[in-house]
Structure formats: C-alpha cells, structure tokens
Amino acid sequence: MSDTQNEPMQDGNHATNAERLSGIIGQVRADLSLGNGGDARVLLEQRLHDAGIELSPAEFDLTLSSITDPA
C-alpha cells in the first residue's frame, strides 16, 4: 500500500445539498465582508453554478436575502 494518492478520489464528498448551500452562503458572506467580489447576487449565482446547485427563483431570492439581510 502506498502512502500517496495516485488516482482521483471517487465519491469523496458526501455533503447534502443543504450542507453545500450552507457552505456557499458562508463563502459569499466572507467574500463580501472582505470586499472580494462586490455584488452578492453575482457571487451567489457563480458559486451555485460552480457547485452544480439549481434553485428555484423563490429559493434563490430567499437565499440571497439571508446573505444580504442576515437576522
């Protein structure tokens, strides 16, 4: 057995979509707080696209408001 990984990991990420979405929300909030990125809508759209997560327009708006108007 080798101590190095020589092939890609298969099925290495077992996060649910809710967990992935929560992580994306945190990433976008961090980007905005650091001044990296500008527009929350654009950042969220890009992160969701990159992660392959599709939200309905209502879900997107709710998620966006949780980023821009945290409770």
Backbone atoms as SQL, in Angstrom:
CREATE TABLE atoms (id INTEGER PRIMARY KEY, chain TEXT, resi INTEGER, resn TEXT, atom TEXT, x REAL, y REAL, z REAL);
INSERT INTO atoms VALUES
  (1, 'A', 1, 'MET', 'N', 0.836, -1.189, 0.000),
  (2, 'A', 1, 'MET', 'CA', 0.000, 0.000, 0.000),
  (3, 'A', 1, 'MET', 'C', 0.873, 1.243, 0.000),
  (4, 'A', 2, 'SER', 'N', 0.499, 2.207, -0.799),
  (5, 'A', 2, 'SER', 'CA', 1.263, 3.440, -0.948),
  (6, 'A', 2, 'SER', 'C', 0.744, 4.515, 0.011),
  (7, 'A', 3, 'ASP', 'N', 1.641, 5.399, 0.415),
  (8, 'A', 3, 'ASP', 'CA', 1.259, 6.497, 1.295),
  (9, 'A', 3, 'ASP', 'C', 0.797, 7.722, 0.511),
  (10, 'A', 4, 'THR', 'N', 0.828, 7.644, -0.811),
  (11, 'A', 4, 'THR', 'CA', 0.398, 8.773, -1.631),
  (12, 'A', 4, 'THR', 'C', -0.845, 8.410, -2.421),
  (13, 'A', 5, 'GLN', 'N', -1.596, 9.416, -2.761),
  (14, 'A', 5, 'GLN', 'CA', -2.799, 9.219, -3.576),
  (15, 'A', 5, 'GLN', 'C', -2.401, 9.423, -5.023),
  (16, 'A', 6, 'ASN', 'N', -2.518, 8.384, -5.817),
  (17, 'A', 6, 'ASN', 'CA', -2.108, 8.451, -7.210),
  (18, 'A', 6, 'ASN', 'C', -3.278, 8.532, -8.177),
  (19, 'A', 7, 'GLU', 'N', -4.488, 8.393, -7.675),
  (20, 'A', 7, 'GLU', 'CA', -5.684, 8.463, -8.505),
  (21, 'A', 7, 'GLU', 'C', -6.694, 9.375, -7.827),
  (22, 'A', 8, 'PRO', 'N', -7.620, 9.935, -8.608),
  (23, 'A', 8, 'PRO', 'CA', -8.639, 10.807, -8.002),
  (24, 'A', 8, 'PRO', 'C', -9.512, 10.039, -7.016),
  (25, 'A', 9, 'MET', 'N', -9.921, 10.728, -5.973),
  (26, 'A', 9, 'MET', 'CA', -10.851, 10.129, -5.023),
  (27, 'A', 9, 'MET', 'C', -12.217, 10.045, -5.673),
  (28, 'A', 10, 'GLN', 'N', -12.890, 8.958, -5.505),
  (29, 'A', 10, 'GLN', 'CA', -14.235, 8.787, -6.018),
  (30, 'A', 10, 'GLN', 'C', -15.209, 8.914, -4.858),
  (31, 'A', 11, 'ASP', 'N', -16.261, 9.649, -5.075),
  (32, 'A', 11, 'ASP', 'CA', -17.289, 9.813, -4.048),
  (33, 'A', 11, 'ASP', 'C', -16.704, 10.290, -2.727),
  (34, 'A', 12, 'GLY', 'N', -15.782, 11.237, -2.781),
  (35, 'A', 12, 'GLY', 'CA', -15.141, 11.726, -1.574),
  (36, 'A', 12, 'GLY', 'C', -15.945, 12.760, -0.812),
  (37, 'A', 13, 'ASN', 'N', -16.931, 13.370, -1.469),
  (38, 'A', 13, 'ASN', 'CA', -17.715, 14.406, -0.822),
  (39, 'A', 13, 'ASN', 'C', -19.145, 13.904, -0.640),
  (40, 'A', 14, 'HIS', 'N', -19.544, 13.705, 0.590),
  (41, 'A', 14, 'HIS', 'CA', -20.869, 13.177, 0.880),
  (42, 'A', 14, 'HIS', 'C', -21.792, 14.238, 1.477),
  (43, 'A', 15, 'ALA', 'N', -21.496, 15.507, 1.233),
  (44, 'A', 15, 'ALA', 'CA', -22.314, 16.585, 1.778),
  (45, 'A', 15, 'ALA', 'C', -23.665, 16.628, 1.075),
  (46, 'A', 16, 'THR', 'N', -24.698, 16.922, 1.842),
  (47, 'A', 16, 'THR', 'CA', -26.025, 17.089, 1.261),
  (48, 'A', 16, 'THR', 'C', -26.091, 18.442, 0.553),
  (49, 'A', 17, 'ASN', 'N', -27.107, 18.626, -0.281),
  (50, 'A', 17, 'ASN', 'CA', -27.275, 19.925, -0.936),
  (51, 'A', 17, 'ASN', 'C', -27.475, 21.028, 0.088),
  (52, 'A', 18, 'ALA', 'N', -28.178, 20.733, 1.186),
  (53, 'A', 18, 'ALA', 'CA', -28.377, 21.741, 2.235),
  (54, 'A', 18, 'ALA', 'C', -27.038, 22.132, 2.862),
  (55, 'A', 19, 'GLU', 'N', -26.168, 21.155, 3.093),
  (56, 'A', 19, 'GLU', 'CA', -24.843, 21.443, 3.653),
  (57, 'A', 19, 'GLU', 'C', -23.995, 22.229, 2.666),
  (58, 'A', 20, 'ARG', 'N', -24.073, 21.850, 1.402),
  (59, 'A', 20, 'ARG', 'CA', -23.319, 22.573, 0.377),
  (60, 'A', 20, 'ARG', 'C', -23.821, 24.004, 0.248),
  (61, 'A', 21, 'LEU', 'N', -25.146, 24.190, 0.295),
  (62, 'A', 21, 'LEU', 'CA', -25.715, 25.528, 0.206),
  (63, 'A', 21, 'LEU', 'C', -25.295, 26.377, 1.401),
  (64, 'A', 22, 'SER', 'N', -25.293, 25.783, 2.576),
  (65, 'A', 22, 'SER', 'CA', -24.849, 26.493, 3.770),
  (66, 'A', 22, 'SER', 'C', -23.395, 26.952, 3.624),
  (67, 'A', 23, 'GLY', 'N', -22.565, 26.087, 3.065),
  (68, 'A', 23, 'GLY', 'CA', -21.162, 26.449, 2.830),
  (69, 'A', 23, 'GLY', 'C', -21.022, 27.580, 1.828),
  (70, 'A', 24, 'ILE', 'N', -21.844, 27.537, 0.784),
  (71, 'A', 24, 'ILE', 'CA', -21.806, 28.598, -0.230),
  (72, 'A', 24, 'ILE', 'C', -22.239, 29.925, 0.372),
  (73, 'A', 25, 'ILE', 'N', -23.272, 29.901, 1.201),
  (74, 'A', 25, 'ILE', 'CA', -23.714, 31.124, 1.877),
  (75, 'A', 25, 'ILE', 'C', -22.569, 31.698, 2.710),
  (76, 'A', 26, 'GLY', 'N', -21.883, 30.851, 3.436),
  (77, 'A', 26, 'GLY', 'CA', -20.739, 31.310, 4.232),
  (78, 'A', 26, 'GLY', 'C', -19.625, 31.883, 3.373),
  (79, 'A', 27, 'GLN', 'N', -19.364, 31.246, 2.227),
  (80, 'A', 27, 'GLN', 'CA', -18.320, 31.742, 1.325),
  (81, 'A', 27, 'GLN', 'C', -18.677, 33.114, 0.769),
  (82, 'A', 28, 'VAL', 'N', -19.918, 33.272, 0.343),
  (83, 'A', 28, 'VAL', 'CA', -20.334, 34.559, -0.224),
  (84, 'A', 28, 'VAL', 'C', -20.291, 35.646, 0.851),
  (85, 'A', 29, 'ARG', 'N', -20.754, 35.330, 2.061),
  (86, 'A', 29, 'ARG', 'CA', -20.683, 36.311, 3.155),
  (87, 'A', 29, 'ARG', 'C', -19.240, 36.718, 3.425),
  (88, 'A', 30, 'ALA', 'N', -18.343, 35.736, 3.442),
  (89, 'A', 30, 'ALA', 'CA', -16.926, 36.031, 3.690),
  (90, 'A', 30, 'ALA', 'C', -16.355, 36.889, 2.567),
  (91, 'A', 31, 'ASP', 'N', -16.678, 36.551, 1.318),
  (92, 'A', 31, 'ASP', 'CA', -16.197, 37.357, 0.191),
  (93, 'A', 31, 'ASP', 'C', -16.656, 38.803, 0.320),
  (94, 'A', 32, 'LEU', 'N', -17.925, 38.984, 0.659),
  (95, 'A', 32, 'LEU', 'CA', -18.460, 40.341, 0.787),
  (96, 'A', 32, 'LEU', 'C', -17.831, 41.090, 1.952),
  (97, 'A', 33, 'SER', 'N', -17.621, 40.403, 3.071),
  (98, 'A', 33, 'SER', 'CA', -17.046, 41.075, 4.241),
  (99, 'A', 33, 'SER', 'C', -15.598, 41.482, 4.009),
  (100, 'A', 34, 'LEU', 'N', -14.914, 40.751, 3.134),
  (101, 'A', 34, 'LEU', 'CA', -13.522, 41.068, 2.821),
  (102, 'A', 34, 'LEU', 'C', -13.391, 42.030, 1.645),
  (103, 'A', 35, 'GLY', 'N', -14.533, 42.383, 1.058),
  (104, 'A', 35, 'GLY', 'CA', -14.510, 43.282, -0.089),
  (105, 'A', 35, 'GLY', 'C', -14.090, 42.591, -1.376),
  (106, 'A', 36, 'ASN', 'N', -14.198, 41.267, -1.407),
  (107, 'A', 36, 'ASN', 'CA', -13.792, 40.494, -2.586),
  (108, 'A', 36, 'ASN', 'C', -15.007, 40.082, -3.406),
  (109, 'A', 37, 'GLY', 'N', -15.367, 40.852, -4.365),
  (110, 'A', 37, 'GLY', 'CA', -16.427, 40.378, -5.228),
  (111, 'A', 37, 'GLY', 'C', -17.482, 41.382, -5.577),
  (112, 'A', 38, 'GLY', 'N', -17.903, 42.200, -4.657),
  (113, 'A', 38, 'GLY', 'CA', -18.880, 43.228, -4.979),
  (114, 'A', 38, 'GLY', 'C', -20.330, 42.816, -4.841),
  (115, 'A', 39, 'ASP', 'N', -20.931, 42.316, -5.902),
  (116, 'A', 39, 'ASP', 'CA', -22.364, 42.083, -5.945),
  (117, 'A', 39, 'ASP', 'C', -22.725, 40.695, -5.424),
  (118, 'A', 40, 'ALA', 'N', -23.525, 40.656, -4.370),
  (119, 'A', 40, 'ALA', 'CA', -23.904, 39.386, -3.740),
  (120, 'A', 40, 'ALA', 'C', -24.652, 38.482, -4.709),
  (121, 'A', 41, 'ARG', 'N', -25.536, 39.048, -5.523),
  (122, 'A', 41, 'ARG', 'CA', -26.311, 38.246, -6.483),
  (123, 'A', 41, 'ARG', 'C', -25.384, 37.522, -7.456),
  (124, 'A', 42, 'VAL', 'N', -24.424, 38.237, -8.008),
  (125, 'A', 42, 'VAL', 'CA', -23.493, 37.660, -8.975),
  (126, 'A', 42, 'VAL', 'C', -22.626, 36.591, -8.306),
  (127, 'A', 43, 'LEU', 'N', -22.139, 36.890, -7.116),
  (128, 'A', 43, 'LEU', 'CA', -21.319, 35.908, -6.392),
  (129, 'A', 43, 'LEU', 'C', -22.106, 34.631, -6.112),
  (130, 'A', 44, 'LEU', 'N', -23.335, 34.784, -5.642),
  (131, 'A', 44, 'LEU', 'CA', -24.158, 33.628, -5.333),
  (132, 'A', 44, 'LEU', 'C', -24.457, 32.822, -6.595),
  (133, 'A', 45, 'GLU', 'N', -24.816, 33.495, -7.669),
  (134, 'A', 45, 'GLU', 'CA', -25.081, 32.793, -8.932),
  (135, 'A', 45, 'GLU', 'C', -23.865, 31.985, -9.369),
  (136, 'A', 46, 'GLN', 'N', -22.683, 32.581, -9.275),
  (137, 'A', 46, 'GLN', 'CA', -21.456, 31.897, -9.713),
  (138, 'A', 46, 'GLN', 'C', -21.142, 30.697, -8.831),
  (139, 'A', 47, 'ARG', 'N', -21.243, 30.886, -7.518),
  (140, 'A', 47, 'ARG', 'CA', -20.957, 29.775, -6.595),
  (141, 'A', 47, 'ARG', 'C', -21.938, 28.621, -6.800),
  (142, 'A', 48, 'LEU', 'N', -23.211, 28.931, -6.977),
  (143, 'A', 48, 'LEU', 'CA', -24.198, 27.879, -7.216),
  (144, 'A', 48, 'LEU', 'C', -23.919, 27.155, -8.528),
  (145, 'A', 49, 'HIS', 'N', -23.589, 27.913, -9.554),
  (146, 'A', 49, 'HIS', 'CA', -23.263, 27.318, -10.852),
  (147, 'A', 49, 'HIS', 'C', -22.064, 26.386, -10.720),
  (148, 'A', 50, 'ASP', 'N', -21.014, 26.862, -10.064),
  (149, 'A', 50, 'ASP', 'CA', -19.799, 26.063, -9.889),
  (150, 'A', 50, 'ASP', 'C', -20.075, 24.768, -9.136),
  (151, 'A', 51, 'ALA', 'N', -21.004, 24.821, -8.175),
  (152, 'A', 51, 'ALA', 'CA', -21.327, 23.646, -7.357),
  (153, 'A', 51, 'ALA', 'C', -22.376, 22.751, -8.008),
  (154, 'A', 52, 'GLY', 'N', -22.967, 23.231, -9.108),
  (155, 'A', 52, 'GLY', 'CA', -23.992, 22.447, -9.778),
  (156, 'A', 52, 'GLY', 'C', -25.301, 22.389, -9.017),
  (157, 'A', 53, 'ILE', 'N', -25.583, 23.444, -8.253),
  (158, 'A', 53, 'ILE', 'CA', -26.813, 23.511, -7.468),
  (159, 'A', 53, 'ILE', 'C', -27.785, 24.445, -8.178),
  (160, 'A', 54, 'GLU', 'N', -28.989, 23.949, -8.422),
  (161, 'A', 54, 'GLU', 'CA', -30.029, 24.767, -9.041),
  (162, 'A', 54, 'GLU', 'C', -31.101, 25.077, -8.005),
  (163, 'A', 55, 'LEU', 'N', -31.455, 26.357, -7.925),
  (164, 'A', 55, 'LEU', 'CA', -32.517, 26.799, -7.025),
  (165, 'A', 55, 'LEU', 'C', -33.637, 27.409, -7.852),
  (166, 'A', 56, 'SER', 'N', -34.848, 27.287, -7.355),
  (167, 'A', 56, 'SER', 'CA', -35.957, 27.993, -7.997),
  (168, 'A', 56, 'SER', 'C', -35.739, 29.492, -7.772),
  (169, 'A', 57, 'PRO', 'N', -36.394, 30.335, -8.561),
  (170, 'A', 57, 'PRO', 'CA', -36.255, 31.780, -8.331),
  (171, 'A', 57, 'PRO', 'C', -36.609, 32.188, -6.891),
  (172, 'A', 58, 'ALA', 'N', -37.638, 31.571, -6.321),
  (173, 'A', 58, 'ALA', 'CA', -38.027, 31.904, -4.947),
  (174, 'A', 58, 'ALA', 'C', -36.951, 31.459, -3.955),
  (175, 'A', 59, 'GLU', 'N', -36.406, 30.261, -4.163),
  (176, 'A', 59, 'GLU', 'CA', -35.339, 29.769, -3.274),
  (177, 'A', 59, 'GLU', 'C', -34.090, 30.638, -3.395),
  (178, 'A', 60, 'PHE', 'N', -33.779, 31.053, -4.631),
  (179, 'A', 60, 'PHE', 'CA', -32.622, 31.917, -4.846),
  (180, 'A', 60, 'PHE', 'C', -32.798, 33.232, -4.099),
  (181, 'A', 61, 'ASP', 'N', -33.974, 33.855, -4.245),
  (182, 'A', 61, 'ASP', 'CA', -34.232, 35.131, -3.590),
  (183, 'A', 61, 'ASP', 'C', -34.163, 35.000, -2.062),
  (184, 'A', 62, 'LEU', 'N', -34.697, 33.910, -1.533),
  (185, 'A', 62, 'LEU', 'CA', -34.636, 33.669, -0.093),
  (186, 'A', 62, 'LEU', 'C', -33.187, 33.493, 0.368),
  (187, 'A', 63, 'THR', 'N', -32.422, 32.751, -0.397),
  (188, 'A', 63, 'THR', 'CA', -31.009, 32.535, -0.062),
  (189, 'A', 63, 'THR', 'C', -30.240, 33.850, -0.139),
  (190, 'A', 64, 'LEU', 'N', -30.476, 34.613, -1.183),
  (191, 'A', 64, 'LEU', 'CA', -29.812, 35.899, -1.340),
  (192, 'A', 64, 'LEU', 'C', -30.153, 36.821, -0.178),
  (193, 'A', 65, 'SER', 'N', -31.421, 36.849, 0.244),
  (194, 'A', 65, 'SER', 'CA', -31.797, 37.733, 1.349),
  (195, 'A', 65, 'SER', 'C', -31.164, 37.270, 2.659),
  (196, 'A', 66, 'SER', 'N', -30.903, 35.972, 2.784),
  (197, 'A', 66, 'SER', 'CA', -30.235, 35.503, 4.011),
  (198, 'A', 66, 'SER', 'C', -28.775, 35.958, 4.046),
  (199, 'A', 67, 'ILE', 'N', -28.227, 36.259, 2.876),
  (200, 'A', 67, 'ILE', 'CA', -26.853, 36.757, 2.807),
  (201, 'A', 67, 'ILE', 'C', -26.809, 38.266, 3.011),
  (202, 'A', 68, 'THR', 'N', -27.712, 38.971, 2.352),
  (203, 'A', 68, 'THR', 'CA', -27.667, 40.439, 2.377),
  (204, 'A', 68, 'THR', 'C', -28.372, 41.041, 3.575),
  (205, 'A', 69, 'ASP', 'N', -29.324, 40.293, 4.157),
  (206, 'A', 69, 'ASP', 'CA', -30.066, 40.779, 5.320),
  (207, 'A', 69, 'ASP', 'C', -30.041, 39.733, 6.432),
  (208, 'A', 70, 'PRO', 'N', -28.855, 39.401, 6.963),
  (209, 'A', 70, 'PRO', 'CA', -28.803, 38.348, 7.997),
  (210, 'A', 70, 'PRO', 'C', -29.590, 38.752, 9.237),
  (211, 'A', 71, 'ALA', 'N', -30.220, 37.777, 9.841),
  (212, 'A', 71, 'ALA', 'CA', -31.058, 38.039, 11.034),
  (213, 'A', 71, 'ALA', 'C', -30.215, 38.341, 12.245);
